[in-house]
Amino acid sequence: MKKNSITEPRTSHTFDAYTNSEIRRAAETGIYDIRGGGSKRNLPNFDDLLFLGASISRYPLEGYRESCNTKVILGDRFSSNPLNLEIPITIAGMSFGALSAQAKEALGRGASLVGTSTTTGDGGMTKEERGHSKQLVYQLLPSRYGMNPDDLRKADAIEIVVGQGAKPGGGGMLLGQKINDRVAEMRTLPKGIDQRSPCRHPDWTGPDDMEIKILELREITGWKVPIFVKVAGSRPYYDVALAAKSGADVVVVDGMQGGTAATQEVFIENVGMPTLACVRPAVRALQELGLHRKVQLIISGGIRNGADVAKALALGADAVSIGSAALIALGDNDPRYQKDYEKLGTTAGSFDDWHEGLDPAGITTQDKKLAKRLDPKLGGRRLANYLNVMTMEAQTIARACGKNDLRNLEPEDLCALTVESAAMAGVPLAGTNWIPGT
Amino acid sequence: MNILDFNKLSLRDINKVLQESDKNSFFSIRNPKGSHALAVGINKQITVKVIGSVGYYCAGMNKFSDIKVEGSAGPGLGENMMSGNIHVTGDVSQYAGASGHGGSILVEGNASSRCGISMKGVDIIVKGNVGHMSAFMAQKGNLVIFGNAGHALGDSIYEANIYVAGEVASLGADCIEKKMTKKHLSKLENILSNANVSDYNLDTFRRFGSARSLYNFNVDNAKIY
């Protein structure tokens, strides 16, 4: 009997392999998926922009011969001691608890080697990071874990965290596996519990209250240190305007590629806006208030290389901040630990179960043996190398555009590869003078 | 006694004097006119008496000092205080003692909502009533309420204790009434005695705290999360 021809098995775009596996996992466990990191979607990003470079109508600067300034001052609006950074790349807030003490020390060492700042996180300031960070930004978070006025006065700047790009409107989460004795003590919590951080500050709501909160922090610190306000990239035009109106010296806008220590996958991938879409509305808000370059703007969320730095600055940012990339520089997801990653059911490059405390690279863990895998001195050197490379890359591009200061880059230096990125970045589609939406 | 008058000095001037004063100094602050952020960040044993009502964050992040407000206080009284004593003769607004790590707050009148939110070791005594969501996510310390408590008292509470002499409108998630043991009666007596409160009847107080059922995620609690 003649067999009928058979069609190829057809997989569904809607129910793809990942989706199906997540449905099965949810059905088995009854728990939503929690992970670290930022959005893994294929979002419009800085790769969708290109620099035009100089030619006849613009002339370039000589690479390595003519200087291109990278220094930036953050927070000189109201504070008497603003941050003076050698490079416009800062290290984003990441907590001791989420990270090992060695990782925090390495971040401080690396940042200090190149003259930039690092930032505390939920859980307070450790002596390791204060000791090894020449310029340390102290975060004031809704949980107030570990918050105390002595550390506040040791800080070089204060960052009021309103939101985080990975989870706009969401609080923090540190599961029991990572609440060891030291973390528990710093957070005044029982050891081993699943620690939830609230999504709202306990003592203020809204911009009018925040203005008074900023006043209080300035009065406690004698108006010396800058006050940053960090918002998630969700409504950047309004949030940046309100933060500036409330008296912030610096506003940090964190897009949805920005990482978190742990939150729900559904949150990371479905709430917030791509970093690329956040920059121009944030800049416009400051420009309309007459505060662009007076209130500095830091952009974060998926910044990876000098080209990303240059593009963010060209769109109007004063500096960028990196978190996930800094961890990769330290050794996160390094292929040399491939076998260990496989034991955890993942691969080097895909590992994101940072909340479970089993990080083979010894970074997102409180396990003493694993944490020892990270040499803070070596890690700091690696981070410094990486930051230097990013800076030189950004300078290379800026010189090619004829700019003797990274912050002289401008939207006019850019074009976009896609209609979407042209609309989001507010620059023309390549080969046209068309900016969608204008 | 040093007199600091808002009719003559700015907020910055007054806070600077308080923050840089010698130990054991005594200050009387006049005409505060509801000023915000007054007497914040004091880091030594001094005594401050404020004659009149104050705005937001009075005595915020206090350490060591004794601060008395002869009047009422706005939101965030003694927020994140570490030690020392705060005494308000009138009422206080929202978030009194928010995330306070230590020391004590005595309110002779009523406290609004979220009194003792995220408290981390502070003792708060309210002679009147407290509003809704008081002791929300309270981690450590004691909230003593002579009057009534609003809805969702002690929601998601950790290891703090709540003592209530009046009625409780409702308890929040994971907050339960607990047995008042001799140990807790003694503890309560100490808290009141340390705050120089004498007009109380220990037998009228009930104790509330965490059922500890939300400490680790359990899918069967999904309706509560």
Chai-1 contact restraints between the chains, C-beta under 6 A:
chainA,res_idxA,chainB,res_idxB,connection_type,confidence,min_distance_angstrom,max_distance_angstrom,comment,restraint_id
A,G30,B,V219,contact,1.0,0.0,6.0,A-B,restraint_1
A,I31,B,V219,contact,1.0,0.0,6.0,A-B,restraint_2
A,R144,B,N80,contact,1.0,0.0,6.0,A-B,restraint_3
A,R144,B,S99,contact,1.0,0.0,6.0,A-B,restraint_4
A,R144,B,S118,contact,1.0,0.0,6.0,A-B,restraint_5
A,M147,B,N80,contact,1.0,0.0,6.0,A-B,restraint_6
A,N148,B,M82,contact,1.0,0.0,6.0,A-B,restraint_7
A,P149,B,G41,contact,1.0,0.0,6.0,A-B,restraint_8
A,P149,B,M61,contact,1.0,0.0,6.0,A-B,restraint_9
A,G176,B,N216,contact,1.0,0.0,6.0,A-B,restraint_10
A,T188,B,K120,contact,1.0,0.0,6.0,A-B,restraint_11
A,T188,B,Q139,contact,1.0,0.0,6.0,A-B,restraint_12
A,T188,B,K140,contact,1.0,0.0,6.0,A-B,restraint_13
A,I193,B,Y215,contact,1.0,0.0,6.0,A-B,restraint_14
A,D194,B,N216,contact,1.0,0.0,6.0,A-B,restraint_15
A,D194,B,F217,contact,1.0,0.0,6.0,A-B,restraint_16
A,P202,B,Y95,contact,1.0,0.0,6.0,A-B,restraint_17
A,P202,B,A98,contact,1.0,0.0,6.0,A-B,restraint_18
A,P202,B,S99,contact,1.0,0.0,6.0,A-B,restraint_19
A,P202,B,I117,contact,1.0,0.0,6.0,A-B,restraint_20
A,P202,B,S118,contact,1.0,0.0,6.0,A-B,restraint_21
A,D203,B,G76,contact,1.0,0.0,6.0,A-B,restraint_22
A,D203,B,E79,contact,1.0,0.0,6.0,A-B,restraint_23
A,D203,B,Y95,contact,1.0,0.0,6.0,A-B,restraint_24
A,D203,B,A98,contact,1.0,0.0,6.0,A-B,restraint_25
A,I212,B,H36,contact,1.0,0.0,6.0,A-B,restraint_26
A,I212,B,Y56,contact,1.0,0.0,6.0,A-B,restraint_27
A,L215,B,H36,contact,1.0,0.0,6.0,A-B,restraint_28
A,L215,B,A37,contact,1.0,0.0,6.0,A-B,restraint_29
A,E216,B,A37,contact,1.0,0.0,6.0,A-B,restraint_30
A,E216,B,V40,contact,1.0,0.0,6.0,A-B,restraint_31
A,E216,B,Y57,contact,1.0,0.0,6.0,A-B,restraint_32
A,E216,B,G60,contact,1.0,0.0,6.0,A-B,restraint_33
A,E219,B,N15,contact,1.0,0.0,6.0,A-B,restraint_34
A,E219,B,A37,contact,1.0,0.0,6.0,A-B,restraint_35
A,E219,B,V40,contact,1.0,0.0,6.0,A-B,restraint_36
A,I220,B,V40,contact,1.0,0.0,6.0,A-B,restraint_37
A,I220,B,G41,contact,1.0,0.0,6.0,A-B,restraint_38
A,I220,B,M61,contact,1.0,0.0,6.0,A-B,restraint_39
